[in-house]
Amino acid sequence: MICVAASGRSGVTLPIGPDARRGYAGLDDPYRVISSVKAALMTLLLLAGTGEARRLAHALAELGTDCLIWPDPAARLPGGWPLPTCSGELSDCIERHNVSAVLDATHPFASDISHSAANLCATKGAPYCLLLRPEWRAQPGDRWTTVVSEADAPAHIEAGSTVFLATGREGLIHFAGLKDCYIYCRQIGATDAPFPLPNGEYLIQQPPFPVEEEVALFRRLGIDWLVLRNAGSTRADTKLTAAGQLGIRVLMIARPTPPKAPRVHSVDEALAWVAAL
């Protein structure tokens, strides 16, 4: 059985030919080199925490691959996976299902999971590969300041600023010292918890967030600083485009160091890695 675990850049990149971009469903699809004999002899776990993980799951399901998915509990992903899922501790899942290879499609900031998975595979002697999407890069005219962690961000924000946090509610405590600022924190989906700071509020919104709507929102709120993590998602980069158009300063939180292990940067490359097992 093949199991896939999902979460949400330099390193080993597997070359793929032009045929690898033709899709996943056709009988002449190059990824069908995953033979039934090989599939019967290995168990691939897909760690899921990103949109790429869902695309991988659907592609592998279309191929008829018998897969198991481990959704990252912290990612709060919606259900409806096209393949069976495994819950509980990652190490227990690997042992319980006798996993022989792991494809890691967790979020770039879920580094604890990635390091743990890579170490478990090294101990077991099983192949491991990290799907790590490319980072965002500043464009000409952008006003970015890169910081190592969320805790380092407040030191760069001047008193009286209006701040837009796109880092989630978990890190709000780091901004408690900005008493002379007003802080907006985007929240995907409703929350019953009150805003933990006296000088701010949640913005309860649902994606997608088109550039023109982000521009209008930032103008209406009078945003001076945008704070976000370098997730690299193409679906979430509209706020960066809007900030660039308006000259808004950006505090970009750098990614944690990924494990020293083979990695790929796209769904196509990840499927090629699976095919080569």
N, C-alpha and C positions, 0 to 999 in steps of 0.2 A: 504494500500500500504506500502511496505517496501522500505525505502530510505537509501542508503549507501553513506556516505561522506568520501573521502580519501584525504590524504596530499601528505608521503614517510618510572629499571627493577625489581626492587623488587615490590611486590604488590600481588593482588589477582590473582591466577592462577586457572583456572577451570580444574579439572581432566577430562581426556577423555580416553576411552577405546581403545583397539587395533583396533576395527572396524572403529574408526574415521579416520584412515589413509588409508582407502581403496579407497578413491576417492569421487567424488561429484555427479556423473551422474547416477549411478545405482539405480534401483527402491528400492533396499534394503539399500540404503544409510542412515546412521543414522540421517543425517541432515534433512531428509524429515519429521521429526517429527514436523517441522513448518507447522502446519495444515492450510488449506485454511481458516478456521474460524478465527484462530489467525491472519493470514496475513491480513484478511479483517478488523480487528479491530485495527491494529497498522500501523504506518508509521515509518520505520527505515531509518534514513539518514546515508549514508556512506560518511565520509570525506576522500578525496583521495589526497595523495601526495607521495606515495611510490610504489614500485613494488608489495608489498603485497596488496595494495589497488586494483590494476588491477587484481591480482589473485582472490581476494575476489569477485570482480564484475563479473568475468567470472563464478566462482563457483555458485554464487547466481543466475546468469542468467540461468545456466544449470539446476538449481533446479526449474526453472520456477517462481522464486520469483519476484514480482513486486517491483522494487527498484528504488531509485533516488540517483544520485551521485552528490556530491558537490566537484569539483576539486579545490584544493588550487591554487589560481591564481599565487602565488609566486613560485610554483613548476615547472611551465612551462612544464606541462605534455603534451605528444602528445594526439591527439583526438582518435576517434575510440572506445569509450566506448561501451560495449555491453548493456548498460542500459541508460535510460534517465538521463540527467544532469540538475542541478540547478545552476544558476549563481547569482552573486550579493552578498550582505551582508549575512553572515551566519545567523544572527538573523532574517533577513527578510525571508530567505529560510525556517527556522524552523517554523516560524509563518504562512507563506503563504501556506505551505503544511501540517500544523497541525502535525508536527513530534512528535512521541511519544517515540522514542528511537534513540540514536546516537551511531554509531560505528566509532571511530576515528582512521583512518589509515594514518594520516599525518606524516610528517618527524619528527624524534626525536627533531630537533631544531626548529620546528614550534610550540614552546611552547605557544606563545600568542594565537594561534588558539585553542590549546587543553584546556588551562585554560578558554578561553571564552566559548567554547562548554560545558565544565563541569559545569561552573557557570549557563549557560542558562538552562541546563538540571536540575540542582538542583532547580532553581527557578520554573521551570515548573513541577517538580516532575516526570521527565522522566528518564529512565535508560540510563546510559552512560558507555561506555567501551573504553579504550585506547589500541590499538595494538602497543606495544612498543618492537621492536626487541632487542635482547640481545646486550650489548655493546661489542666492541672489548676489548680484554685483552692482555697485553704484554706477550710474550713468553720468555722462557729462552734465554738470550743473546741479547734481544731487548734493545735498548737505548732510552727509552721514557722519556719525561718530560711532565707532565700533567699541563695544565694551565686552569684557570677559563674561560677566554674569549680570543678572537682573539687579543684584544688590549694588552693583557699581553704577547703575544708571542714574539714580537721583542726584549724585554729585555734580552732574553736568547740567542740571535743569535750574534755571534762574528763578528767583522768587517772583511771584506774580504771573507765572506761565500757566497756560491751559494745556493739559497733557492728555493725549489719547493713548491708552494702553491697549494693545492687541496681544497681550501675553497671557490673558486669563486671570481669573480671580485668585488663583493660588498664590501669586506673587505680590498681591496688593500690599502686604505687610512691609515690603521693602520701601514703599513710597509714603509711609506714615509720617516721615519727617518733613515732607513738603507741605507744611501747614499753610503757607502763603500762596499755594497753587490750587487750581481746580482740576480734578482728575476724573476723566471719563474712562470707564472700562467696558469694552465690548464683551457682551455675554451672549453666546449662542444658546438660545433656549431660556425659558423662564427659570428663576431661582427664588426660593422662599426666604433665603437669607438676606438680611438687610445689608446695605453697603457698609463695609467695616470702618470707613474713614468719614469724618464729619464734613470733609470738603470735597465731595465727589458724588458720583452716581453711576449705576449700571446703564448701559445702552443695550436693551434686549432686542436683538436683531437676528435675522436668518439670512444665510447666503442664498444666492450670489450677491456680490457687491460690485456692480458695474462702476467703471472709473468715474463717469459723470455724476453718479449718486454719491460716491466718496468725496468728490470735489465739492459738491453742494453741502454735504454734511460737515466737512472740515471748515468750510467758509462760515456756515451757520453757527458752529460752535466756537469759532475763533481759535482753532488749534495752533499752538506754537511748537509742540513737540509730539512726534509719533514714536512710540516705543514698541518694538516687536522683536521676536526671535527670528534668526535667519533659517526659516523652515525650507525655503526654496520652492514652495508650491506655486505652480502656475495659476492655480485658482485663487490664491490669496495675495497676488502681487499687485492688484489694482490699487490698494491703498498706497503702495510705494509710488505708483505712477501719479496718483493724485497729489501726494506730498511733493513730488518733483515739480509738478505743474504749478503748485502754489508757493514753492520755495520754503516749505515747512521743514524744519530740522528733524532728523531721524536719529534715534538711538538704536543701533542694531546690535542685538545680543549675539555674540559669536557662538557657533556650535561647540558642544563638547567634543573631545577627541574620540573618534570611533575606534573600535578594536582593530588591531593590526591583523587583517584577514582579507581574503579575496573580496572584492566588491564590484558591483555593476551600477549603472546609473539610469537604467530605463527598464520598462517591462519587457521589451524585446530581448535585451541583454540577459535579463533574469531567466526568461524562458529558454534562451540558448544555453545558459549554465545548467539548467535542469536537464536539457536534452543531452548534455555531454556527460552526465553522471554515469 
